[in-house]
């Protein structure tokens, strides 16, 4: 085990209020103060990485160096096998500037057409970065398939068209607790929590 001091204050490298709320709920027992990059008016770096890990590190490193505080960033997305892994790191961008995920889901379905292989997976990479450059990476993945038309009004993003393997329901038909018990973000976050408990 590396000798890290307990984290007193953390910057969540996001401008998304929902994400801040979600992570505060999970991390409050381990970290005293959690603020977001948005609250500090830190700029959002351009996500120029070629992988989820590169983009998560890019966001966390930027927030850590600008604030001088430990930073956590996540990068996640939907990867569809028959589309060569797309939308992948461009999952949010497929929804356009207005974050129109119905448009993004429609594009996935249209590009997919009617192949026998509708397998897909969600991936989440969490990057924890210290101002001195130390870093830890935590990854979660859940496999499933793409089902059309969209169903369910819970969750967000591509949840209405993603059915996890072994499940009869889409992510958007599950409540938060059910979803995070099996989701990519839930898996990555539990790895982070295990690290913080050590």
C-alpha positions as CSV (number, residue, x, y, z in Angstrom):
1,X,0.0,0.0,0.0
2,X,1.4,3.4,-1.0
3,X,1.6,5.9,1.8
4,X,-1.0,8.5,1.0
5,X,-2.3,10.8,3.6
6,X,-6.0,10.8,4.1
7,X,-7.8,13.3,1.7
8,X,-9.3,16.2,3.6
9,X,-10.5,18.2,0.6
10,X,-11.4,17.1,-2.9
11,X,-12.2,18.9,-6.2
12,X,-14.6,17.0,-8.4
13,X,-13.6,17.9,-11.9
14,X,-17.1,18.5,-13.3
15,X,-19.5,21.3,-14.0
16,X,-22.4,18.9,-13.6
17,X,-24.5,19.5,-10.4
18,X,-26.0,16.0,-10.6
19,X,-22.6,14.3,-10.6
20,X,-21.4,16.5,-7.7
21,X,-24.5,15.4,-5.7
22,X,-24.0,11.7,-6.6
23,X,-20.3,11.7,-5.6
24,X,-20.9,13.8,-2.4
25,X,-23.3,11.1,-1.2
26,X,-20.8,8.3,-1.8
27,X,-17.6,10.0,-0.6
28,X,-18.7,12.2,2.4
29,X,-17.9,9.5,4.9
30,X,-14.3,9.5,3.7
31,X,-13.6,13.1,2.6
32,X,-14.5,16.2,4.7
33,X,-15.0,18.8,1.9
34,X,-16.0,18.1,-1.7
35,X,-16.4,21.0,-4.2
36,X,-16.7,21.0,-7.9
37,X,-14.6,22.6,-10.6
38,X,-17.8,24.5,-11.6
39,X,-18.2,26.0,-8.1
40,X,-14.6,27.3,-8.4
41,X,-15.2,28.6,-11.9
42,X,-12.3,26.4,-13.2
43,X,-12.2,26.1,-17.0
44,X,-13.3,22.8,-18.5
45,X,-10.3,21.4,-20.4
46,X,-10.8,20.1,-23.9
47,X,-11.1,16.3,-23.9
48,X,-8.4,15.5,-26.4
49,X,-7.5,12.0,-25.1
50,X,-7.9,8.9,-27.3
51,X,-9.2,6.8,-24.3
52,X,-11.5,7.2,-21.3
53,X,-8.4,6.9,-19.0
54,X,-6.6,9.7,-20.9
55,X,-9.6,12.0,-20.7
56,X,-10.3,11.3,-17.0
57,X,-6.6,12.1,-16.2
58,X,-6.7,15.2,-18.4
59,X,-9.6,16.6,-16.4
60,X,-8.3,15.6,-13.0
61,X,-4.7,16.9,-13.7
62,X,-6.1,20.2,-14.8
63,X,-8.3,20.6,-11.7
64,X,-5.5,19.5,-9.4
65,X,-2.9,21.8,-10.8
66,X,-5.2,24.9,-11.0
67,X,-6.5,24.4,-7.4
68,X,-3.6,22.8,-5.6
69,X,-6.0,20.3,-4.2
70,X,-6.6,16.5,-4.8
71,X,-8.9,16.1,-7.8
72,X,-11.3,13.4,-9.0
73,X,-12.6,13.1,-12.5
74,X,-14.6,10.5,-14.3
75,X,-14.9,9.7,-18.0
76,X,-17.5,7.3,-19.1
77,X,-19.5,6.2,-22.1
78,X,-21.3,3.6,-24.2
79,X,-19.4,1.3,-26.5
80,X,-21.3,-0.6,-29.2
81,X,-19.5,-3.6,-30.6
82,X,-21.0,-3.5,-34.1
83,X,-20.1,0.3,-34.3
84,X,-16.5,-0.4,-33.7
85,X,-16.8,0.8,-30.1
86,X,-18.6,4.0,-30.9
87,X,-19.9,6.4,-29.6
88,X,-17.3,5.5,-26.9
89,X,-15.3,8.6,-25.8
90,X,-17.7,10.7,-27.9
91,X,-20.8,9.5,-26.1
92,X,-21.7,13.0,-24.7
93,X,-20.7,14.7,-28.0
94,X,-23.2,12.5,-29.9
95,X,-25.9,14.3,-27.9
96,X,-24.8,17.6,-29.3
97,X,-24.5,21.0,-27.5
98,X,-28.0,20.7,-26.2
99,X,-27.3,17.3,-24.6
100,X,-30.2,15.7,-26.6
101,X,-29.8,12.1,-25.7
102,X,-32.9,11.1,-27.7
103,X,-31.1,12.3,-30.7
104,X,-27.9,10.4,-29.7
105,X,-29.9,7.1,-29.0
106,X,-31.7,7.5,-32.4
107,X,-28.3,7.9,-34.1
108,X,-27.0,4.7,-32.4
109,X,-30.0,2.8,-33.5
110,X,-29.9,4.1,-37.0
111,X,-26.2,3.4,-37.5
112,X,-26.7,-0.1,-35.9
113,X,-29.4,-1.1,-38.4
114,X,-30.4,-4.7,-37.9
115,X,-27.3,-6.7,-37.2
116,X,-27.4,-10.0,-35.2
117,X,-24.8,-8.5,-32.8
118,X,-26.3,-5.8,-30.6
119,X,-23.9,-6.2,-27.8
120,X,-22.6,-3.1,-26.0
121,X,-21.0,-2.1,-22.7
122,X,-20.8,1.0,-20.5
123,X,-17.4,1.9,-19.1
124,X,-16.4,4.4,-16.4
125,X,-12.9,5.4,-15.5
126,X,-12.2,7.4,-12.3
127,X,-8.9,9.3,-12.0
128,X,-7.7,10.5,-8.6
129,X,-4.8,13.0,-9.0
130,X,-2.7,14.8,-6.4
131,X,-1.2,18.2,-7.0
132,X,2.3,16.6,-6.9
133,X,1.3,14.4,-9.8
134,X,0.6,11.1,-8.1
135,X,-2.4,9.3,-9.5
136,X,-4.7,6.3,-9.1
137,X,-7.1,4.9,-11.7
138,X,-10.3,2.9,-11.0
139,X,-12.3,1.3,-13.8
140,X,-15.8,-0.3,-14.0
141,X,-17.5,-2.0,-16.9
142,X,-20.9,-3.5,-17.4
143,X,-21.8,-5.6,-20.5
144,X,-25.3,-5.7,-22.1
145,X,-27.1,-5.0,-25.3
146,X,-28.9,-2.3,-27.2
147,X,-32.7,-2.6,-27.3
148,X,-35.0,-0.4,-29.3
149,X,-37.2,1.6,-28.8
150,X,-36.1,3.5,-25.7
151,X,-37.9,2.6,-22.5
152,X,-38.0,3.9,-18.9
153,X,-37.7,7.4,-17.5
154,X,-35.1,6.9,-14.7
155,X,-31.3,7.3,-15.1
156,X,-29.9,9.5,-17.9
157,X,-28.0,9.5,-21.1
158,X,-28.3,6.2,-23.0
159,X,-29.9,4.3,-20.1
160,X,-33.3,3.8,-22.0
161,X,-31.7,1.7,-24.7
162,X,-29.2,-0.3,-22.6
163,X,-30.2,-3.7,-21.1
164,X,-27.5,-5.2,-18.8
165,X,-26.6,-8.8,-19.4
166,X,-28.9,-11.2,-17.4
167,X,-31.5,-8.4,-16.8
168,X,-35.0,-8.1,-18.3
169,X,-35.0,-4.3,-17.8
170,X,-33.1,-1.3,-19.1
171,X,-31.0,0.9,-16.9
172,X,-33.7,3.6,-17.2
173,X,-36.2,1.2,-15.6
174,X,-34.2,0.7,-12.5
175,X,-34.0,2.9,-9.4
176,X,-30.7,4.4,-8.4
177,X,-29.8,1.8,-5.8
178,X,-30.6,-1.1,-8.2
179,X,-28.6,0.5,-11.0
180,X,-25.5,1.4,-9.0
181,X,-25.3,-2.1,-7.6
182,X,-24.4,-3.3,-11.0
183,X,-23.4,-0.2,-13.1
184,X,-20.0,0.7,-14.5
185,X,-19.9,3.8,-12.3
186,X,-21.0,1.8,-9.2
187,X,-18.2,-0.7,-9.8
188,X,-15.5,2.0,-10.4
189,X,-16.7,3.9,-7.3
190,X,-16.6,0.8,-5.1
191,X,-12.9,0.3,-6.1
192,X,-12.3,4.0,-5.2
193,X,-14.0,3.6,-1.8
194,X,-11.9,0.5,-1.1
195,X,-8.8,2.5,-1.8
196,X,-10.0,5.4,0.5
197,X,-10.8,2.9,3.3
198,X,-7.2,1.5,3.4
